[in-house]
């Protein structure tokens, strides 16, 4: 699924927010990152580390103060005009006046798909997120998890090459979140889309990703990139493997002690420090698994 | 598939649950009963009170007398109540249409151009602080005292400001994430207006329109007080009151009230049909 052409390339992305001409905060400082086709990359970090800002810069919703974003070999603005991005936010942002089907059709209307194609495509996407029985419902008749699935179907409707997700399951309860994680993995495997996923949940980042990008605040920087070599397809059993716990620990260590482990990539070095941290993280991890079963 | 939390009938777009026909009527009755009791009670007290004072005071005729007057003077030459209601209603509805149209157009323009909004909203606030109704004699002079247009314009001006302010608010108060979403679709500004801003503004529009129905009648009737054709409610109210025919005055007031209530209900019904998805319209549950 992964070839080596970078889908997203960030070169020295810096973002400063200013007020009255005076630079106040450096939200992001000299971020370099490459994301390859078909990857599932999570951005994780404490609030204020600029992970959502970085996602918005990738998606050309805001422009960086300095640096360059290249997406599919083009500047980000070109990529946005070419509809390379699908966006999912923490809130589902569904329109009450449209049915579930109508919400998924909205981007297709804007892209001027003809009616038959719109209907068929939206149907297909709603089947993909397993909401085929709810096409004529209105958003307010659905649960939070179902609404978020509509948002995912909508984001995928015009087959964007990159899916940008900004804490999409942050507002959901733990059980729904774990179920949605499985759904997202299944959809990702079925569609082959490249995913950039912002989260502040360590288990979620480890469970989903092929790589976890760990960020630290003030100024926002990448402190660590951890390869997640868990076998695919992943399922509930994955959450109980030794390797999963090691990786959760590794990400947690990287978050709490930015810079203490190797600067990037090498999982072996991070996991050795992880196993030294011993039994605590596994027990918390196991609790979450039991919650999902019960 | 994952467990579904929501209990709605698949395919049932309205999906009001499995309420029985009789259950709904019982609930509606319970909802409207207090209002009906208060209304009927007020009429009864009024009737008794007016009967007790009969012969001494003519300022407050009994409801039964008002109904009698309505019947007697419907086609009357001096106080043609039926024609008067029609005349006033025409002016009010004409003004409502003109004012609403102008308000919506200006709102669309001002929401489109941020600078225009920055200029227009303060102007609208200032204008709403002016007692516009005080300009009614001027309107009579400008548009012709015998021309119903002078009354229509008064109503239109009163209607314009709340419609414009509310619709502007509805067009601009769109979720920031919704705009980010349409930006990610590389959507044209016009498509955003059509598919996001206008639907978002509809509930604001109907709120303003309900307010505007009352304002348009106030505008028309008050403008009529300052002169014009005789077969309108405002003229009948002024002339009957000055000839101490208070039963006619009250009958005309009642017709004005009825016109206001009916117009309001029509707008409320329209609202229910046009925006059934809005929270205010799905209060049942």
Interface residues (C-beta under 8 A of the other chain):
Chain A: X56 X59 X60 X61 X80 X81 X82 X83 X85 X86 X87 X89 X91 X93 X95 X96 X97 X99 X106 X107 X109 X110 X111 X130 X133 X134 X136 X137 X138 X140 X141 X142 X143 X145 X146 X158 X164 X179 X183
Chain B: X1 X2 X4 X5 X6 X8 X10 X11 X12 X13 X15 X175 X177 X178 X180 X181 X182 X183 X184 X185 X186 X187 X188 X191 X195 X196 X199 X202 X275 X277 X278 X279 X282
